[in-house]
Amino acid sequence: MAHQSLYRKYRPATFGDLVGQSHIVRTLRNAVADGSVAHAYLFTGPRGTGKTTTARILAKALLCEKGPTPDPDATCQQCVEVAEDRHPDVFEIDAASNTGVDNVRDEIIKRLAYASTRGGYRVYIIDEVHMLSQSAFNALLKSIEEPPPNVVFILCTTHPHKVPETIQSRCQRFDFHRIGMDDLVGRLAHISENEGIKVAPGAHMLIARHAAGGMRDAITTLEQLAAFTGDDISLDDVEGLLGEVDTALLFEVADLVAARDVAGCFGFVSRLVQTGIDLTDFVRDFTSHARDLYVTAAVGDPSGLVETTSDQLGRLVAQSSLYGVDRLGRVLSLLGELGAELRWSSDPRLSLEVAFTRMARPEGELTLDSLAERVEALEHARPLAA
């Protein structure tokens, strides 16, 4: 039997299986249940967030033998044929490969003259619709504006600004969000358990962070790591293959900077070098961590504003209280300078050590930011040096 990629094997089959898009699921389910399905939809959002998958599930909901129903069974002949891309009334078109007006006329407009094969809906799913030429959009416009009965267009794109306003105004638009860390980690853990993949604690978190909100990317990375490690994934494997830094290390060094422990910072950098972690990757991830601390310190409750799990949220709140908003602002400024410097630095280790020293000991500088930090420390009776 041919190998099936994990992201295809675990592709959601019903609305209930979709993760992280509850606002869209609820609206589409209600539309199907009420018989108020629109004639045209525009699904937009980052890659790997479920646009095409949701389009197929909507097609199942409309064509299911029990339907139209908001809960397609995913097992009847109609649903199986939609899932396998062989249903005669579901036409999925890749606009990246069919960009011209002739493609639109042959693949869509001419077919609209015919009735559905099974006597129900006909669904046209146009993926990467922004790749169509202007003349192709013009040819499609009339069909979307006044389609025949029981015809539904679903346009999917990662670049909605490239879709003409004349098309967008005739569609119901749904914006797919990046999937949250908790949802990504939970799904990865479920797949790992089902597939018998051993994953070290914290590894799912690193994979999810690397995927940047894309479920498909996260599952593909998990599969790649499983093949690389023989189904036994360690933190070192994830860090080495993806260039991601363990969250525990980021919290550790942030504690050292907060405590103004310069010696500890030097020891930490020495460990980074000895373990072979790329310093540029580390600075990138530590900047992201400092940004999360800054947001947490500024707003108090960062839920929905930082990409982290609920378990890590409490640690962020506790650690941000060790700094204060102004000091974290200065840390971010120093990290920004460091990131630019590392592109040309002949000694990245020295650059990192100097930056940590400046973060931990503002009394060594005479800049306005460092002076402000020293005043803030005095006001809160915090020591300036360890």
C-alpha positions in Angstrom: 0.0 0.0 0.0 1.3 3.4 -1.0 2.5 5.7 1.9 0.1 8.4 2.8 1.4 11.6 4.3 0.2 12.3 7.9 -1.3 15.7 7.0 -3.5 13.9 4.4 -4.3 11.0 6.7 -5.4 13.3 9.5 -7.1 15.9 7.3 -10.4 16.9 9.0 -13.4 15.1 7.5 -16.2 17.0 9.1 -16.8 20.4 10.7 -16.3 18.9 14.1 -12.8 17.9 13.2 -11.7 21.4 12.2 -9.3 23.0 14.7 -8.9 26.6 15.5 -11.6 28.1 13.2 -14.7 27.9 15.4 -16.1 31.2 14.1 -16.1 29.9 10.6 -17.4 26.4 11.5 -20.3 27.9 13.4 -21.4 30.2 10.6 -21.2 27.5 7.9 -23.0 24.9 10.0 -25.8 27.4 10.7 -26.0 28.3 7.0 -26.3 24.7 5.9 -28.9 23.9 8.6 -31.0 27.0 7.8 -30.8 26.4 4.0 -29.1 29.8 3.6 -25.9 28.8 1.9 -24.4 31.6 -0.1 -23.7 31.3 -3.8 -20.1 32.4 -3.4 -17.5 32.3 -0.6 -14.0 33.8 -0.3 -11.8 31.9 2.1 -8.6 33.8 3.0 -5.8 33.3 5.5 -2.2 31.9 5.9 -1.3 28.6 4.4 -2.1 25.5 6.2 -5.0 26.9 8.2 -7.8 24.8 6.6 -9.2 26.8 3.7 -9.3 24.1 1.1 -10.2 21.5 3.7 -13.2 23.6 4.9 -14.3 24.0 1.3 -14.3 20.2 0.8 -16.2 19.7 4.1 -18.8 22.3 2.9 -19.1 20.3 -0.3 -19.7 17.2 1.7 -22.3 18.9 3.9 -24.3 20.0 0.7 -23.9 16.6 -1.1 -24.1 14.1 1.7 -26.7 11.4 1.3 -28.2 12.6 4.6 -28.1 16.2 3.5 -27.8 18.9 3.0 -26.7 18.6 6.6 -24.3 20.5 9.0 -23.0 17.0 10.1 -22.0 15.0 7.0 -21.3 11.4 7.9 -18.1 11.3 5.9 -18.7 7.6 5.1 -21.5 7.6 2.5 -20.6 7.3 -1.2 -21.0 11.0 -1.8 -18.7 12.1 1.0 -16.1 9.5 0.1 -16.0 10.7 -3.5 -15.6 14.3 -2.4 -12.8 13.4 -0.1 -11.1 11.4 -2.9 -11.5 14.3 -5.4 -13.6 12.2 -7.8 -17.2 13.5 -7.2 -18.7 14.5 -10.6 -20.4 17.6 -9.1 -17.4 18.9 -7.3 -14.8 20.7 -9.4 -11.5 21.7 -7.7 -9.4 24.0 -9.9 -5.8 25.1 -9.1 -5.7 28.7 -10.3 -1.9 28.7 -10.1 -1.9 26.2 -13.0 -4.9 27.5 -14.8 -4.5 31.3 -14.9 -5.9 32.3 -18.2 -9.3 33.2 -19.5 -9.5 30.1 -21.6 -9.0 27.9 -18.6 -11.9 29.7 -16.8 -14.2 29.3 -19.8 -13.3 25.6 -20.3 -13.2 24.5 -16.6 -16.1 26.6 -15.2 -18.3 28.7 -17.5 -19.0 26.0 -20.1 -19.9 23.4 -17.3 -22.4 25.8 -15.8 -24.8 25.1 -18.6 -25.2 21.4 -17.5 -27.3 20.1 -14.6 -25.7 18.3 -11.7 -25.0 14.6 -12.2 -26.6 13.5 -8.9 -29.4 16.1 -8.9 -28.0 18.2 -6.0 -25.5 21.0 -5.7 -22.5 21.7 -7.9 -19.5 23.1 -6.1 -16.6 24.9 -7.7 -13.5 25.2 -5.5 -10.9 27.5 -6.9 -7.6 27.3 -5.0 -5.0 30.1 -5.1 -7.6 32.2 -6.9 -5.4 35.3 -6.7 -3.3 33.8 -9.4 -6.0 34.3 -12.1 -5.3 36.9 -14.7 -7.4 40.0 -14.9 -9.2 38.8 -18.0 -9.9 35.5 -16.2 -11.4 37.4 -13.3 -13.6 39.4 -15.7 -14.8 36.2 -17.3 -15.6 34.7 -13.9 -17.4 37.8 -12.6 -20.8 37.3 -14.4 -20.9 33.6 -13.3 -20.3 34.5 -9.7 -22.8 37.4 -9.8 -25.6 35.4 -11.3 -24.9 31.6 -11.0 -27.4 28.9 -11.9 -29.5 27.5 -9.1 -27.7 25.2 -6.6 -24.2 26.3 -7.8 -21.7 27.3 -5.0 -18.3 28.9 -5.7 -15.6 28.7 -3.0 -12.6 30.8 -3.7 -9.5 30.2 -1.6 -6.5 32.5 -1.4 -3.5 33.5 0.8 -3.4 36.9 -0.8 -6.9 38.5 -0.7 -5.6 41.9 -1.7 -4.8 40.5 -5.1 -8.5 39.5 -5.7 -10.4 42.3 -7.4 -13.0 44.2 -5.3 -15.6 43.3 -7.9 -15.2 39.7 -7.1 -14.8 40.2 -3.3 -18.0 42.2 -3.1 -20.0 39.3 -4.5 -18.7 36.8 -2.0 -19.1 36.1 1.7 -15.6 36.5 3.0 -14.2 34.3 5.8 -10.8 35.0 7.3 -9.0 32.0 8.6 -6.8 32.7 11.6 -3.4 31.2 12.5 -4.1 28.2 14.7 -3.3 28.7 18.4 -0.4 26.9 20.1 -2.6 24.9 22.4 -4.6 23.6 19.4 -1.4 22.8 17.5 0.2 21.0 20.4 -2.9 19.0 21.2 -3.3 17.9 17.6 0.4 16.9 17.3 0.1 14.9 20.6 -3.0 13.1 19.3 -1.2 12.2 16.0 2.0 11.1 17.8 0.0 8.8 20.1 -1.9 7.2 17.3 1.2 6.7 15.2 3.3 5.4 18.0 5.8 8.3 17.8 7.7 8.9 21.0 8.2 12.7 21.6 10.2 14.3 24.4 8.4 16.8 26.6 8.5 20.2 25.1 9.2 19.0 21.6 5.6 19.4 20.4 5.8 23.0 21.6 8.9 23.7 19.5 7.4 22.1 16.4 4.2 24.2 16.9 6.2 27.4 17.3 8.2 26.7 14.2 4.9 26.1 12.2 3.8 29.7 13.0 0.1 28.8 13.2 0.0 26.4 10.2 -1.4 22.9 11.0 -0.2 21.4 7.8 3.3 22.7 8.3 3.3 21.4 11.9 2.2 17.9 10.9 4.6 17.7 8.0 7.5 18.7 10.4 6.4 16.0 12.9 6.5 13.4 10.1 9.9 14.6 8.9 11.3 14.4 12.4 9.8 10.9 13.0 11.5 9.7 9.8 14.8 11.3 10.8 14.8 9.9 14.4 13.1 6.5 13.9 9.9 7.6 15.7 11.8 8.7 18.9 12.0 12.5 18.8 14.2 14.3 21.3 14.5 18.0 22.1 18.0 17.9 20.5 16.6 16.5 17.3 14.0 19.3 17.1 16.6 22.0 17.9 19.1 20.6 15.4 16.7 20.1 12.5 14.5 23.2 12.9 16.9 25.7 14.5 14.4 26.3 17.3 15.6 27.0 20.8 14.1 25.1 23.8 11.7 27.4 25.7 13.3 26.4 29.0 16.5 28.0 27.8 14.8 31.2 27.0 13.1 31.4 30.4 16.5 30.6 32.0 18.5 33.3 30.4 15.6 35.8 30.9 15.9 35.0 34.6 19.6 35.7 34.5 19.2 39.0 32.9 16.4 40.0 35.3 18.7 39.1 38.2 21.5 41.1 36.6 23.7 38.0 36.9 26.4 38.9 34.4 28.6 35.9 35.4 25.6 33.6 34.8 25.0 35.2 31.4 28.6 34.5 30.4 28.3 30.9 31.5 25.0 30.6 29.6 26.6 31.8 26.4 29.5 29.4 26.9 26.9 26.5 27.2 25.2 27.7 24.0 28.5 27.6 22.1 29.5 24.2 23.5 26.2 22.6 22.5 26.4 24.0 19.0 23.2 26.1 19.1 23.3 28.7 16.3 23.7 32.1 18.0 21.7 33.9 15.4 18.8 31.5 15.8 19.0 31.9 19.6 18.9 35.7 19.4 15.9 35.5 17.1 14.0 33.3 19.5 15.1 35.3 22.6 13.8 38.4 20.9 10.5 36.7 20.4 10.5 35.7 24.0 11.3 39.3 25.2 8.5 40.6 23.0 6.1 38.2 24.8 7.3 39.4 28.1 6.9 43.1 27.0 3.3 42.5 25.9 2.6 40.7 29.1 4.1 43.5 31.2 2.2 46.1 29.3 -1.3 44.6 29.3 -1.3 42.2 32.2 -3.4 39.5 30.6 -1.7 38.6 27.2 -4.3 35.9 26.2 -4.7 36.0 22.5 -1.7 38.4 22.1 1.2 36.0 22.5 1.7 32.6 20.8 2.1 30.2 23.7 0.4 27.4 25.5 -1.8 28.0 28.6 0.9 26.2 30.7 3.5 28.8 29.7 1.2 31.8 30.1 1.6 31.8 33.9 5.4 31.7 33.6 5.4 34.7 31.3 3.3 36.7 33.7 5.6 35.8 36.6 8.8 36.6 34.7 7.5 39.8 33.2 6.9 41.2 36.7 10.7 40.9 37.3 11.4 43.5 34.7 8.7 46.2 34.1 7.7 47.7 30.8 10.5 50.2 30.5 13.3 47.8 31.1 11.8 45.3 28.7 11.6 48.0 26.1 15.3 48.6 26.5 16.0 44.9 26.3 14.1 44.7 23.0 16.1 47.7 21.6 19.4 46.1 22.5 18.3 42.8 20.9 17.3 44.7 17.8 20.8 46.2 17.6 22.3 42.8 18.3 20.3 41.1 15.5 21.6 43.6 13.0 25.2 43.4 14.3 25.3 39.6 14.0 24.9 39.8 10.3 28.4 41.2 9.9 30.0 40.3 13.3 33.3 38.4 13.1 32.8 37.2 16.7 29.1 36.5 17.3 29.9 35.2 20.8 31.5 38.4 21.9 28.6 40.4 20.5 26.1 38.4 22.5 28.1 38.6 25.7 28.4 42.4 25.4 24.7 42.7 24.7 23.9 40.6 27.8 26.2 42.8 29.9 24.4 45.9 28.7 21.0 44.4 29.5 22.1 43.4 33.0 24.2 46.4 34.0 22.7 49.7 32.8 25.0 51.6 35.2 27.8 50.9 32.7 26.2 53.2 30.1 25.3 56.8 29.8 22.4 56.5 27.3 19.0 58.0 28.1 17.5 54.5 28.1 20.0 53.2 30.6 19.6 56.2 32.9 15.8 55.7 32.8 16.2 52.1 33.8 18.5 53.1 36.7 15.9 55.6 37.9 13.1 53.0 37.6 15.2 50.5 39.6 15.8 53.1 42.4 12.1 54.0 42.5 11.2 50.3 43.0 14.1 49.7 45.3 15.5 47.0 43.0 19.3 46.4 43.0 21.2 47.3 39.8 23.8 44.6 40.0 24.1 41.2 41.4 
